[in-house]
Each structure stands twice: as C-alpha cells, then as structure tokens.
Amino acid sequence: MLDAPMKRPCICRPSTCATFTDQLNLNADHEAQWQTALFAMRESHAEAQMHAAELQQNTQAMLQKPILDLSAIHAAHLKTEQNNSQLSESFAKT
C-alpha cells in the first residue's frame, strides 16, 4: 500500500486572511479569538523556520568536520587501558 503524499500546511497570507475573516462575519469576541489564533500561527511558523535554519546550519557545520573513526578510537582506548593496567601492575610489584 502506498502512503498518501504529505500535504504541506497552508499558511495564511495576510491578504487572504483578511478576505477570509470578512467572510466569517465574526462577533467581537470571536474576532479577538481569531486574531489571537492567527498571531499564534504566525509566531509558530516563524519559530519553525528559525529552527529549520538552525538545523541546516548545524548540519552544514557537521559536514565540514572530519568523520570520526569509532573503531580506531575504541582501539586506542583499549590500548590506553591496557597500558594503564600494565603500569598499575608494575607499580604494585615495586
């Protein structure tokens, strides 16, 4: 079964929102709630864009760094532990 393509959320442009708001015929209380919801949506969208930009910058920075060879790091760690244990044994004997 194929997944349905994901739809991007519709971001309301100010001109479109004004036209849409006029068509709703809201009372004053509902108009205030509508404006609060629009403000929250715009703030959320701006924050999401900011986080996406930060993520992209972090990804680019990580791509500039050399890739760590975890096997070599582990081998060096084991060798260091082995050397430390040998030094501890030699000090214990003296």
C-alpha positions in Angstrom: 0.0 0.0 0.0 1.4 3.4 -1.0 1.4 6.2 1.5 -0.5 9.3 0.5 1.7 12.2 -0.2 2.1 14.5 2.7 0.4 17.9 2.3 2.1 21.0 3.5 0.1 23.1 5.9 -1.5 26.1 4.4 0.0 29.3 5.7 -2.5 32.1 5.6 -1.2 35.2 3.8 -2.3 38.5 5.3 -4.3 39.4 2.2 -6.0 36.0 2.1 -6.7 36.1 5.8 -8.3 39.5 5.7 -10.6 38.3 2.9 -11.4 35.1 4.7 -12.0 37.0 8.0 -14.5 39.3 6.3 -16.4 36.2 5.0 -16.7 34.7 8.5 -18.9 37.5 9.9 -17.5 37.1 13.4 -18.7 38.9 16.5 -16.2 40.9 18.5 -15.4 38.0 20.9 -14.8 35.6 18.1 -12.9 38.1 16.1 -10.5 38.6 19.1 -10.0 34.8 19.3 -9.5 34.6 15.6 -6.8 37.3 15.7 -5.1 35.5 18.6 -5.1 32.3 16.7 -3.6 34.0 13.6 -0.9 35.6 15.7 -0.1 32.2 17.3 0.0 30.5 13.9 2.4 33.2 12.5 4.6 33.0 15.6 4.7 29.2 15.4 5.6 29.3 11.7 8.4 31.9 12.2 9.8 29.8 15.1 9.7 26.6 12.9 11.5 28.4 10.1 14.1 29.6 12.6 14.7 26.1 13.9 14.9 24.7 10.4 17.6 27.3 9.6 19.5 26.4 12.7 19.3 22.7 11.9 20.6 23.4 8.4 23.5 25.5 9.8 24.3 22.7 12.3 24.2 20.1 9.5 26.5 22.2 7.3 28.9 22.6 10.2 28.9 18.9 10.9 29.6 18.1 7.2 32.7 20.3 7.4 34.2 18.3 10.3 36.1 15.1 9.6 34.3 11.8 10.2 35.4 10.1 13.4 36.7 6.6 13.1 35.0 5.0 16.0 36.8 1.7 15.6 40.2 3.5 15.8 39.1 5.5 18.8 37.9 2.3 20.6 41.2 0.5 19.8 43.2 3.5 21.1 41.0 3.5 24.3 41.6 -0.3 24.8 45.4 0.2 24.2 45.4 3.0 26.8 43.6 0.9 29.3 46.0 -2.0 28.7 49.0 0.3 29.2 47.4 1.8 32.3 46.8 -1.7 33.8 50.4 -2.7 33.0 51.7 0.4 34.7 49.4 -0.3 37.7 50.8 -3.8 37.9 54.4 -2.7 37.6 53.8 -0.1 40.4 52.1 -2.7 42.5 55.2 -5.0 42.2 57.6 -2.3 43.3 
